[in-house]
Amino acid sequence: MKNLMKLSVLTFLVVFLFTSCAKQPTQQINDAKAAISAVVSAGGETYAKDELKKLNDDYNAAMNEINAQSKKLFKKYGKAKEMLAKVKSDADAVVKLIPARKEEAKKEALAAQNDAKAAYDEAKALLDKAPKGKGTKADIEAMKADLAGLEAQLSEVQSSIDKEDYFGAKDKANSIKEKANAISEQVKAAIEKVKGKVKK
C-alpha cells in the first residue's frame, strides 16, 4: 500500500512537471506579434517587403510547431520558443534598417524630381523658340498641351513626396522626365527641319 501511494505521488509529480513545463509560450507569441507589428508601423510593407514576408513566414512556422506540440501527450515548446525569440530579434533588427532605407528613397525621389523639373524647363524653353509656321502650328499647340499636363504632374510628384510615398514620386518624376525629353527632341527636330529649308 505504501509503495502504491509512493508510486501515485511520483506519477502525479511527473505528470505535473510535464504539464507545467509544457504551457503554450503565450508571452513569446505576443512579443513576436508585437515586434512584427512594429516593423509594419515603421513602414516595413514599403521599405522591407522581403524581410517582412520572411518574418511572417518564420512566425507561422513557429505557430505550426506550437500546434503540433499541443496535440502531443508530452508537449515540448522549447523549439517553438527559440523560433519565436528569433522572430522577435530579427524584427527588432529590421525596424532599425528602415529609417536609412526611407532616407535613401527620399533622396532618390528628390533627385528624380529635380531631373524632371530640369527636363520640363528645357522643353518649355525650346518650345518658346519653336518655329511658328503654317505646318507647325498644330504640332506646337499639341506639345503645349502635353507640357501643361506635365506641369500638373510635377505638383503630383511633390504631393507624393509630402505623403512620404517616395517610390511613387520617383516613378512619376521619371515618367515626366521621359515625356519632357521626348517633347524637346520633337522641337529640336522641327528647328533642324526649318534650318534645312532656310539653307536651301
Protein Blocks (a to p, Z undefined) as FASTA:
>chain_A
ZZmmmmmmmmmmmmmmmmmmmcccfklmmmmmmmmmmmmmnopmmmmmmmmmmmmmmmmm
mmmmmmmmmmpmbdcfklmmmmmmmmmmmmmmmmmmmmmmmmmmmmmmmmmmmmmmmmmm
mmmmmmmmpccdfklmmmmmmmmmmmmmmmmmmmmmmmmmmnopaklmmmmmmmmmmmmm
mmmmmmmmmmmmmmmmmmZZ
